[in-house]
Amino acid sequence: MKRLLDAYYHLLRAAITVLMALIIVPVSMQIVSRYTGIIPRYIWTEEVARFCFVWIIMLGSIIAVRDGTHFDVDLLPQPGTPFGRGMAKIVVHGAMVLMALTFTWYGIGFAEFGYIQHSELAGINMLSIYLSFPLAGASWLAYLLEKLVDDIRIMQGGRP
């Protein structure tokens, strides 16, 4: 399973790199058309850039969950025992699991709603955009389950 999650992680990193390169095209077109008369002002470029940005955010959040680089807030002092450290991580990761389940559950309905819609300017089916929400939730869930297994190992005094 770890090998599959690692392969998926590398795929996500490649996809976000492609999207970062891709978003440069419509944004550059907007800038050039706004400040010069070289190309006409295309309305669809703003919409395509926004859709790329949504996917970049969602894929970035999945990568952050896997890397453990997402933000969190320390409300309680750091526990001194391995059991306490593992339990603290389980509480944080458990709250994240609830958010992942929420994104997955409601994201599926959101994506189904997007299936019957098209963007007005670019004509893109909105399912291609809304699908990023349940995908992010399910991906967070997969990576969080991996982290919860590590948390249990920490509680037992082992290494993750």
VOBA-1610 file (N, C-alpha, C; in pm, whole numbers, padded with zeros to 5 digits, always signed):
BEGIN
Met+00083-00120+00000Met+00000+00000+00000Met+00087+00126+00000Lys+00196+00120+00078Lys+00286+00236+00086Lys+00344+00269-00051Arg+00376+00165-00128Arg+00431+00186-00262Arg+00330+00257-00352Leu+00204+00219-00340Leu+00098+00281-00419Leu+00080+00428-00380Leu+00082+00456-00250Leu+00069+00594-00203Leu+00189+00678-00244Asp+00308+00618-00246Asp+00427+00689-00293Asp+00417+00723-00441Ala+00370+00627-00521Ala+00354+00650-00665Ala+00251+00760-00690Tyr+00141+00757-00615Tyr+00038+00860-00627Tyr+00094+00997-00589Tyr+00175+01001-00486Tyr+00239+01124-00442Tyr+00326+01183-00554His+00404+01100-00619His+00489+01148-00728His+00405+01195-00848Leu+00295+01128-00872Leu+00203+01171-00977Leu+00144+01309-00944Leu+00107+01328-00818Leu+00052+01458-00776Leu+00155+01569-00793Arg+00279+01541-00756Arg+00385+01642-00770Arg+00408+01678-00917Ala+00401+01578-01005Ala+00416+01605-01148Ala+00297+01686-01200Ala+00177+01650-01156Ala+00056+01720-01201Ala+00056+01866-01157Ile+00098+01891-01033Ile+00099+02030-00985Ile+00206+02111-01058Thr+00315+02047-01096Thr+00418+02116-01173Thr+00365+02154-01311Val+00294+02063-01374Val+00235+02091-01505Val+00132+02204-01494Leu+00049+02199-01390Leu-00052+02304-01373Leu+00012+02440-01346Met+00121+02442-01271Met+00190+02570-01245Met+00246+02627-01376Ala+00297+02540-01462Ala+00346+02587-01592Ala+00229+02629-01681Leu+00120+02555-01675Leu+00004+02583-01758Leu-00065+02714-01722Ile-00068+02748-01595Ile-00138+02870-01554Ile-00067+02996-01605Ile+00059+02982-01639Ile+00135+03097-01690Ile+00079+03145-01824Val+00028+03053-01905Val-00021+03089-02038Val-00141+03185-02031Pro-00251+03151-01966Pro-00364+03246-01966Pro-00334+03375-01889Val-00254+03365-01783Val-00222+03487-01708Val-00134+03579-01793Ser-00038+03523-01864Ser+00046+03604-01953Ser-00037+03667-02064Met-00132+03590-02117Met-00219+03645-02221Met-00302+03762-02167Gln-00348+03750-02044Gln-00425+03859-01983Gln-00338+03984-01969Ile-00217+03966-01923Ile-00127+04080-01901Ile-00092+04147-02033Val-00053+04067-02130Val-00015+04123-02260Val-00133+04194-02325Ser-00251+04136-02320Ser-00367+04199-02383Ser-00411+04325-02309Arg-00389+04329-02179Arg-00431+04445-02101Arg-00342+04565-02126Tyr-00212+04543-02138Tyr-00118+04655-02146Tyr-00064+04682-02286Thr-00096+04599-02381Thr-00054+04623-02519Thr-00171+04594-02610Gly-00155+04626-02733Gly-00260+04597-02831Gly-00222+04480-02919Ile-00122+04404-02877Ile-00070+04295-02961Ile-00174+04186-02982Ile-00240+04145-02877Ile-00343+04041-02890Ile-00474+04096-02833Pro-00587+04044-02881Pro-00716+04092-02828Pro-00737+04045-02683Arg-00828+04110-02617Arg-00860+04073-02479Arg-00952+03952-02480Tyr-00896+03839-02443Tyr-00973+03717-02434Tyr-01036+03709-02297Ile-01166+03683-02293Ile-01236+03676-02166Ile-01214+03540-02099Trp-01198+03435-02176Trp-01186+03300-02121Trp-01058+03279-02042Thr-00957+03364-02062Thr-00828+03342-01995Thr-00841+03355-01843Glu-00924+03445-01797Glu-00943+03462-01652Glu-01006+03338-01593Glu-01102+03282-01662Glu-01172+03165-01612Glu-01080+03042-01610Val-01004+03023-01714Val-00911+02909-01720Val-00804+02922-01612Ala-00754+03043-01590Ala-00654+03065-01485Ala-00713+03033-01347Arg-00837+03072-01325Arg-00903+03044-01197Arg-00921+02894-01176Phe-00959+02823-01281Phe-00978+02678-01271Phe-00845+02607-01244Cys-00739+02650-01309Cys-00605+02594-01282Cys-00567+02620-01137Phe-00598+02739-01088Phe-00566+02776-00951Phe-00638+02687-00851Val-00764+02656-00877Val-00839+02566-00789Val-00770+02430-00781Trp-00732+02376-00895Trp-00666+02246-00896Trp-00530+02253-00827Ile-00457+02362-00846Ile-00326+02378-00781Ile-00344+02378-00629Ile-00445+02448-00580Ile-00470+02453-00436Ile-00505+02314-00383Met-00594+02244-00450Met-00637+02114-00399Met-00524+02011-00405Leu-00449+02008-00515Leu-00337+01915-00524Leu-00228+01953-00423Gly-00207+02082-00405Gly-00110+02127-00305Gly-00149+02087-00164Ser-00278+02089-00135Ser-00324+02048-00002Ser-00302+01899+00020Ile-00320+01820-00085Ile-00296+01675-00073Ile-00148+01650-00045Ile-00063+01719-00120Ile+00082+01705-00100Ile+00121+01749+00039Ala+00061+01857+00088Ala+00093+01907+00222Ala+00052+01808+00331Val-00061+01741+00312Val-00103+01640+00410Val-00002+01525+00411Arg+00040+01483+00294Arg+00138+01372+00287Arg+00270+01412+00351Asp+00317+01533+00320Asp+00446+01580+00373Asp+00438+01621+00519Gly+00317+01646+00568Gly+00302+01698+00704Gly+00338+01846+00712Thr+00328+01917+00599Thr+00363+02059+00595Thr+00241+02150+00600His+00123+02093+00619His+00004+02174+00636His+00016+02247+00770Phe-00056+02354+00785Phe-00046+02428+00909Phe-00126+02359+01020Asp-00078+02373+01141Asp-00155+02331+01257Asp-00119+02423+01372Val-00202+02422+01472Val-00187+02513+01586Val-00165+02430+01711Asp-00061+02462+01785Asp-00036+02394+01912Asp-00114+02465+02022Leu-00215+02399+02073Leu-00293+02456+02182Leu-00246+02407+02319Leu-00190+02288+02320Leu-00145+02227+02445Leu+00006+02211+02440Pro+00070+02200+02558Pro+00214+02179+02558Pro+00251+02045+02493Gln+00373+02036+02444Gln+00420+01913+02382Gln+00432+01802+02486Pro+00371+01687+02461Pro+00380+01576+02557Pro+00523+01523+02565Gly+00559+01472+02680Gly+00693+01422+02701Gly+00710+01274+02672Thr+00603+01199+02673Thr+00614+01054+02652Thr+00576+01018+02509Pro+00626+00906+02459Pro+00586+00862+02324Pro+00435+00841+02314Phe+00374+00787+02421Phe+00230+00767+02420Phe+00158+00900+02404Gly+00202+01002+02478Gly+00140+01134+02471Gly+00158+01199+02335Arg+00278+01185+02277Arg+00303+01241+02144Arg+00215+01172+02039Gly+00206+01039+02049Gly+00122+00965+01955Gly-00025+01003+01969Met-00069+01017+02094Met-00209+01053+02118Met-00239+01194+02066Ala-00147+01288+02086Ala-00166+01424+02036Ala-00178+01423+01883Lys-00094+01344+01818Lys-00101+01336+01672Lys-00231+01270+01627Ile-00277+01171+01701Ile-00403+01105+01666Ile-00519+01204+01674Val-00518+01290+01774Val-00625+01390+01787Val-00624+01484+01665Val-00506+01532+01628Val-00495+01623+01513Val-00535+01551+01384His-00480+01433+01365His-00511+01359+01242His-00657+01313+01240Gly-00713+01284+01356Gly-00855+01248+01362Gly-00944+01363+01319Ala-00910+01485+01362Ala-00987+01602+01319Ala-00973+01622+01168Met-00855+01597+01117Met-00833+01609+00973Met-00912+01501+00896Val-00924+01383+00954Val-01004+01277+00892Val-01149+01321+00879Leu-01201+01387+00983Leu-01339+01437+00976Leu-01355+01537+00861Met-01257+01624+00844Met-01262+01720+00734Met-01250+01648+00599Ala-01165+01547+00593Ala-01150+01471+00469Ala-01280+01399+00432Leu-01345+01342+00532Leu-01474+01275+00507Leu-01579+01374+00460Thr-01578+01493+00518Thr-01672+01599+00478Thr-01648+01638+00333Phe-01521+01662+00297Phe-01489+01699+00159Phe-01527+01589+00061Thr-01503+01465+00102Thr-01534+01353+00013Thr-01685+01340-00005Trp-01758+01336+00105Trp-01903+01316+00099Trp-01974+01427+00023Tyr-01952+01551+00066Tyr-02020+01662+00001Tyr-01958+01696-00134Gly-01831+01663-00152Gly-01766+01686-00281Gly-01824+01601-00391Ile-01868+01481-00357Ile-01930+01395-00458Ile-02059+01458-00509Gly-02141+01508-00418Gly-02263+01578-00460Gly-02233+01705-00538Phe-02128+01775-00498Phe-02085+01896-00567Phe-02041+01863-00709Ala-01967+01752-00724Ala-01921+01710-00857Ala-02038+01666-00944Glu-02134+01597-00885Glu-02252+01557-00961Glu-02329+01679-01012Phe-02336+01781-00928Phe-02400+01906-00969Phe-02321+01971-01083Gly-02189+01964-01076Gly-02105+02021-01181Gly-02116+01950-01314Tyr-02156+01824-01310Tyr-02170+01747-01433Tyr-02273+01808-01528Ile-02374+01872-01473Ile-02480+01929-01558Ile-02455+02075-01592Gln-02339+02128-01554Gln-02308+02269-01579Gln-02187+02284-01671His-02184+02396-01741His-02070+02433-01823His-02035+02578-01789Ser-01907+02610-01791Ser-01868+02749-01766Ser-01913+02833-01885Glu-01952+02954-01858Glu-02009+03039-01963Glu-01906+03085-02064Leu-01787+03118-02017Leu-01690+03178-02107Leu-01606+03075-02182Ala-01554+02977-02112Ala-01466+02879-02175Ala-01542+02755-02223Gly-01664+02734-02175Gly-01743+02619-02214Gly-01695+02489-02153Ile-01617+02496-02047Ile-01563+02378-01981Ile-01670+02317-01891Asn-01683+02184-01896Asn-01777+02117-01806Asn-01726+02135-01663Met-01813+02179-01574Met-01771+02211-01438Met-01734+02088-01355Leu-01772+01968-01401Leu-01729+01847-01333Leu-01577+01841-01328Ser-01512+01886-01435Ser-01366+01883-01439Ser-01303+01972-01332Ile-01375+02069-01283Ile-01325+02156-01176Ile-01371+02103-01040Tyr-01500+02072-01029Tyr-01557+02031-00900Tyr-01506+01894-00855Leu-01455+01815-00946Leu-01401+01685-00911Leu-01279+01695-00819Ser-01216+01811-00819Ser-01098+01829-00734Ser-01132+01820-00585Phe-01254+01852-00546Phe-01291+01850-00404Phe-01305+01709-00348Pro-01385+01620-00410Pro-01388+01484-00355Pro-01256+01410-00372Leu-01183+01441-00479Leu-01051+01380-00498Leu-00957+01420-00385Ala-00959+01547-00348Ala-00875+01593-00237Ala-00917+01524-00108Gly-01046+01518-00080Gly-01092+01454+00042Gly-01052+01308+00051Ala-01070+01234-00058Ala-01033+01092-00057Ala-00882+01074-00045Ser-00808+01161-00109Ser-00661+01153-00100Ser-00612+01188+00040Trp-00671+01292+00099Trp-00636+01324+00238Trp-00662+01204+00327Leu-00776+01141+00305Leu-00814+01026+00387Leu-00712+00913+00374Ala-00669+00884+00253Ala-00570+00778+00233Ala-00439+00810+00304Tyr-00392+00932+00290Tyr-00266+00970+00353Tyr-00280+00982+00505Leu-00397+01022+00551Leu-00418+01032+00696Leu-00426+00894+00761Leu-00483+00798+00691Leu-00485+00662+00746Leu-00343+00608+00760Glu-00258+00641+00664Glu-00117+00604+00674Glu-00052+00672+00796Lys-00087+00797+00818Lys-00031+00871+00932Lys-00085+00816+01065Leu-00211+00775+01068Leu-00268+00720+01191Leu-00198+00589+01230Val-00161+00510+01132Val-00084+00388+01161Val+00050+00426+01224Asp+00115+00529+01169Asp+00241+00576+01227Asp+00220+00630+01369Asp+00108+00699+01392Asp+00078+00753+01525Asp+00064+00641+01628Ile+00001+00533+01588Ile-00015+00419+01679Ile+00122+00359+01711Arg+00209+00353+01611Arg+00345+00303+01635Arg+00420+00394+01733Ile+00400+00524+01719Ile+00464+00619+01812Ile+00412+00596+01953Met+00282+00575+01967Met+00224+00550+02100Met+00282+00424+02165Gln+00317+00328+02083Gln+00371+00203+02135Gln+00522+00213+02160Gly+00576+00333+02138Gly+00718+00355+02166Gly+00810+00329+02050Gly+00754+00296+01936Gly+00834+00269+01819Gly+00853+00393+01735Arg+00918+00374+01622Arg+00938+00484+01528Arg+00831+00474+01418Pro+00788+00589+01366Pro+00687+00586+01261Pro+00740+00523+01133
//
